[in-house]
Amino acid sequence: MTAPKFIHTMIRVLDLERSQRFYAEVLGLKPAHTLDFPDFSLVYLRNEAADFELELTLNKGRSEPYTHGTGYGHVAVVVDDVAAEHARISALGHAPTPVKEFKDGEQLLARFCFIQDPDGYKIEILERHGHYR
């Protein structure tokens, strides 16, 4: 028996064009598949690095921001150089948090920063190192 394979995660957005622009600029995600229905639209985003997709769901007619509750944390991506990504994203006019490091004594465990998308979803940007490949 083959193990289940993760294929996508879904988030609800208020402005589909704004969200697509953000994810294209920040993570290089482009539409791979789009479905449009009378009450909602679905856009599946991906890049060449993985076949895992981010599904953007637009519920047409909604103007009130979604709440994230107390359960949502973040999604994470890995990059070769987090400082360079931080500078690139900042130059685009986005506001990532400062780059931080987790260490065990002198041993580097992780180097990372966070950014929020237009709907407030958090994205962790980790440098490729150790466990994070």
C-alpha positions as a printed NumPy array, in Angstrom:
array([[  0.   ,   0.   ,   0.   ],
       [  1.287,   3.448,  -0.93 ],
       [  1.409,   6.052,   1.84 ],
       [ -0.886,   9.077,   1.504],
       [  0.704,  11.988,  -0.328],
       [  0.099,  15.6  ,   0.682],
       [ -1.064,  17.536,  -2.395],
       [ -2.309,  20.937,  -1.197],
       [ -3.35 ,  23.175,   1.629],
       [ -6.202,  25.683,   1.318],
       [ -6.596,  29.21 ,   2.593],
       [ -9.508,  31.62 ,   2.124],
       [ -8.695,  35.029,   0.641],
       [-10.626,  38.272,   0.12 ],
       [ -8.881,  39.523,  -3.031],
       [ -7.763,  36.793,  -5.416],
       [ -5.635,  39.044,  -7.638],
       [ -3.842,  40.628,  -4.669],
       [ -3.117,  37.201,  -3.17 ],
       [ -1.876,  35.755,  -6.473],
       [  0.434,  38.763,  -6.919],
       [  1.811,  38.355,  -3.374],
       [  2.494,  34.617,  -3.75 ],
       [  4.079,  35.123,  -7.185],
       [  6.385,  37.889,  -5.891],
       [  7.322,  36.323,  -2.569],
       [  7.36 ,  32.567,  -3.288],
       [  7.368,  32.29 ,  -7.078],
       [  4.002,  30.493,  -7.045],
       [  1.987,  30.598, -10.254],
       [ -1.503,  29.277, -11.069],
       [ -1.405,  25.602, -12.054],
       [ -5.182,  25.085, -12.145],
       [ -8.211,  27.358, -11.767],
       [-11.861,  26.529, -11.164],
       [-14.564,  29.198, -11.242],
       [-18.072,  28.614,  -9.905],
       [-20.979,  31.025,  -9.364],
       [-20.344,  31.336,  -5.601],
       [-16.597,  30.723,  -5.305],
       [-13.314,  30.409,  -7.201],
       [-10.356,  28.11 ,  -6.574],
       [ -6.824,  28.811,  -7.762],
       [ -4.096,  26.21 ,  -7.196],
       [ -0.606,  27.719,  -7.024],
       [  2.745,  25.948,  -7.345],
       [  6.328,  26.492,  -8.396],
       [  8.953,  24.272, -10.019],
       [ 10.477,  23.28 ,  -6.648],
       [  7.604,  20.983,  -5.6  ],
       [  4.309,  19.545,  -6.736],
       [  2.61 ,  20.547,  -3.464],
       [  0.055,  23.3  ,  -4.113],
       [ -1.44 ,  26.206,  -2.224],
       [ -5.168,  26.457,  -2.925],
       [ -6.575,  29.986,  -2.749],
       [-10.344,  30.005,  -2.194],
       [-12.346,  33.126,  -2.935],
       [-15.91 ,  33.102,  -1.621],
       [-17.569,  35.628,  -3.912],
       [-19.412,  38.47 ,  -2.233],
       [-17.517,  38.257,   1.06 ],
       [-16.011,  41.524,   2.266],
       [-15.338,  40.702,   5.919],
       [-11.812,  39.458,   6.771],
       [-11.489,  35.827,   7.866],
       [-10.346,  35.029,  11.371],
       [ -7.521,  32.583,  11.886],
       [ -8.602,  31.426,  15.305],
       [ -6.114,  30.04 ,  17.776],
       [ -5.231,  26.893,  15.838],
       [ -3.502,  28.203,  12.717],
       [  0.25 ,  28.62 ,  12.989],
       [  2.059,  28.941,   9.683],
       [  3.251,  27.222,   6.546],
       [  6.985,  27.017,   5.884],
       [  9.23 ,  27.231,   2.853],
       [ 12.964,  26.64 ,   2.591],
       [ 15.456,  28.823,   0.685],
       [ 19.217,  28.725,   0.153],
       [ 19.935,  32.116,   1.767],
       [ 17.336,  33.602,   4.116],
       [ 19.134,  36.969,   4.376],
       [ 19.093,  37.356,   0.582],
       [ 15.404,  36.377,   0.456],
       [ 14.661,  38.832,   3.252],
       [ 16.355,  41.625,   1.277],
       [ 14.577,  40.664,  -1.972],
       [ 11.138,  40.52 ,  -0.335],
       [ 11.743,  43.808,   1.498],
       [ 12.78 ,  45.483,  -1.778],
       [  9.4  ,  44.436,  -3.23 ],
       [  7.703,  46.464,  -0.495],
       [  6.718,  43.599,   1.786],
       [  7.589,  43.55 ,   5.483],
       [  9.21 ,  40.333,   6.71 ],
       [ 10.191,  40.068,  10.358],
       [ 13.896,  40.337,  11.19 ],
       [ 16.   ,  37.244,  10.494],
       [ 16.456,  35.165,  13.658],
       [ 18.517,  32.132,  14.599],
       [ 17.874,  29.139,  16.854],
       [ 21.029,  27.689,  18.344],
       [ 21.926,  24.872,  20.703],
       [ 24.977,  26.413,  22.327],
       [ 27.093,  27.42 ,  19.326],
       [ 25.42 ,  24.957,  16.939],
       [ 23.053,  26.599,  14.462],
       [ 19.707,  24.789,  14.331],
       [ 17.712,  27.188,  12.167],
       [ 17.88 ,  30.626,  10.543],
       [ 14.499,  32.107,   9.606],
       [ 12.087,  34.996,   9.276],
       [  8.327,  35.308,   8.862],
       [  6.075,  37.24 ,   6.524],
       [  2.306,  37.596,   6.416],
       [  0.275,  37.416,   3.223],
       [ -2.445,  40.016,   2.448],
       [ -4.98 ,  38.037,   4.51 ],
       [ -2.721,  37.684,   7.545],
       [ -1.56 ,  34.088,   7.016],
       [  1.951,  33.575,   8.382],
       [  4.705,  32.061,   6.251],
       [  8.009,  30.977,   7.761],
       [ 11.022,  31.315,   5.486],
       [ 13.769,  28.954,   6.636],
       [ 17.328,  28.703,   5.388],
       [ 18.216,  25.286,   3.948],
       [ 20.197,  23.74 ,   6.821],
       [ 20.13 ,  20.672,   9.066],
       [ 16.572,  19.316,   9.295],
       [ 15.227,  21.93 ,   6.886],
       [ 15.994,  20.685,   3.386]])
